Amino acid sequence: MTADEARQALRAHVTALVTRYKGRIWQWDVVNEVIEEDGSLRKTAWLEKLGPGYIADAFR
């Protein structure tokens, strides 16, 4: 998967979730899953393909 494909997949995933739960979720807790107990970023495919900026991309 290329970085562009990964970025498109992330966008599609986030869009699908927020669309599905629109009006039923008061707030989202999304960042805790990307952080390890020691405060470092969890090694994920998103981090590998997109770098740490993928977190900000998910919020946009």
Stockholm file with secondary structure:
# STOCKHOLM 1.0

chainA/1-60         MTADEARQALRAHVTALVTRYKGRIWQWDVVNEVIEEDGSLRKTAWLEKLGPGYIADAFR
#=GR chainA/1-60 SS CCHHHHHHHHHHHHHHHHHHTTTTCSCCCCSGGGBCTTSSBCCCHHHHHHCTTHHHHHHC
#=GC SS_cons        CCHHHHHHHHHHHHHHHHHHTTTTCSCCCCSGGGBCTTSSBCCCHHHHHHCTTHHHHHHC
//
